[in-house]
C-alpha cells in the first residue's frame, strides 16, 4: 500500500505505486518489500542476487536485462512523494519499450537513491 495513503493523499499515483510493488514482487526470489534493498543491488550491479532463477536469467542475457529494467521501473513507481512517479501511460510506454528492447537499464539510476 502506498505510504501516502496514510495521510489521505488519494490519487491515480497510488495505483502506480501498487504496480511498482507488484512488478518488484514478480521478479524477486524473496518477499522483501524494501525499496532500499533494490536500489542498493542495482547500484552495486548485484540485482541478480535477488532475481528468481526460474526466469532463466542465468542462461539468457535478454531475460536478465528485462528483469533489471522492470525492477528499475518498479522502483520508479514506488517513489515518494507521488509527484515523482510516472503515470500509468508512462508505465505502459516503458513496458512496451522494454518489450521492444528500447529501454536502457540504469537510465533512472540518478532517481533511485
C-alpha positions as CSV (number, residue, x, y, z in Angstrom):
1,X,0.0,0.0,0.0
2,X,1.2,3.5,-0.9
3,X,2.5,5.1,2.3
4,X,1.0,8.4,1.2
5,X,-2.5,6.9,1.7
6,X,-1.9,7.1,5.4
7,X,-2.0,10.9,5.0
8,X,-5.2,10.8,2.9
9,X,-3.4,11.7,-0.3
10,X,-5.5,9.8,-2.8
11,X,-4.7,10.0,-6.5
12,X,-4.1,7.8,-9.5
13,X,-0.4,7.8,-8.5
14,X,-1.4,5.4,-5.6
15,X,-2.1,2.8,-8.3
16,X,1.3,3.5,-9.9
17,X,2.9,2.7,-6.5
18,X,0.9,-0.5,-6.3
19,X,2.0,-1.5,-9.8
20,X,5.6,-0.9,-8.7
21,X,5.2,-3.2,-5.7
22,X,3.6,-5.9,-7.9
23,X,6.3,-5.7,-10.6
24,X,9.0,-5.9,-7.9
25,X,7.5,-8.9,-6.2
26,X,7.0,-10.6,-9.6
27,X,10.7,-10.6,-10.4
28,X,12.2,-11.2,-7.0
29,X,13.0,-14.5,-5.4
30,X,12.2,-13.2,-2.0
31,X,9.3,-11.3,-0.4
32,X,11.3,-8.3,0.7
33,X,9.4,-5.0,0.4
34,X,12.3,-2.7,1.0
35,X,12.9,-0.4,-2.0
36,X,16.3,0.5,-0.5
37,X,17.5,-3.1,-0.9
38,X,16.6,-3.0,-4.6
39,X,18.3,0.4,-5.0
40,X,21.5,-0.9,-3.4
41,X,21.5,-4.1,-5.5
42,X,21.0,-2.1,-8.7
43,X,23.7,0.5,-7.8
44,X,26.1,-2.4,-7.0
45,X,25.2,-4.3,-10.1
46,X,24.1,-7.2,-7.9
47,X,20.4,-7.3,-8.8
48,X,20.8,-10.9,-10.0
49,X,21.2,-12.0,-6.3
50,X,17.5,-11.2,-5.8
51,X,16.0,-12.3,-9.1
52,X,14.0,-15.5,-9.2
53,X,16.2,-18.1,-11.0
54,X,13.1,-19.7,-12.5
55,X,13.1,-16.9,-15.1
56,X,16.3,-18.3,-16.6
57,X,18.3,-15.2,-16.5
58,X,21.5,-17.1,-15.8
59,X,21.4,-18.6,-19.3
60,X,19.5,-15.8,-21.2
61,X,21.0,-12.3,-21.0
62,X,17.9,-10.8,-22.6
63,X,15.8,-12.1,-19.7
64,X,18.4,-10.7,-17.2
65,X,18.2,-7.3,-19.0
66,X,14.4,-7.3,-19.0
67,X,14.2,-8.2,-15.3
68,X,16.6,-5.4,-14.4
69,X,14.6,-2.9,-16.5
70,X,11.3,-4.0,-14.9
71,X,12.8,-3.7,-11.4
72,X,14.1,-0.2,-12.2
73,X,10.6,0.7,-13.4
74,X,9.1,-0.8,-10.2
75,X,11.4,1.4,-8.1
76,X,10.4,4.5,-10.0
77,X,6.7,3.6,-9.5
78,X,7.3,3.5,-5.7
79,X,9.0,6.9,-5.4
80,X,7.8,9.3,-2.7
81,X,6.3,11.8,-2.9
82,X,3.9,10.6,-5.6
83,X,4.7,13.5,-7.9
84,X,8.0,11.7,-8.7
85,X,6.1,8.7,-10.0
86,X,5.2,8.2,-13.6
87,X,1.6,8.0,-14.7
88,X,0.2,4.7,-16.0
89,X,0.5,5.8,-19.6
90,X,4.2,6.3,-19.0
91,X,4.4,2.9,-17.2
92,X,2.8,1.2,-20.2
93,X,5.1,3.1,-22.6
94,X,8.1,2.0,-20.7
95,X,6.9,-1.6,-20.6
96,X,6.5,-1.5,-24.3
97,X,10.0,-0.1,-24.7
98,X,11.3,-2.9,-22.6
99,X,9.5,-5.4,-24.7
100,X,10.9,-3.9,-27.9
101,X,14.4,-3.7,-26.4
102,X,14.4,0.1,-26.5
103,X,15.0,0.7,-22.7
104,X,18.4,1.4,-21.3
105,X,18.9,-0.2,-17.9
106,X,20.3,2.2,-15.2
107,X,18.6,5.1,-17.1
108,X,16.9,6.0,-13.8
109,X,20.0,5.4,-11.7
110,X,20.1,9.1,-10.7
111,X,16.5,8.8,-9.4
112,X,16.8,5.7,-7.3
113,X,18.7,6.8,-4.3
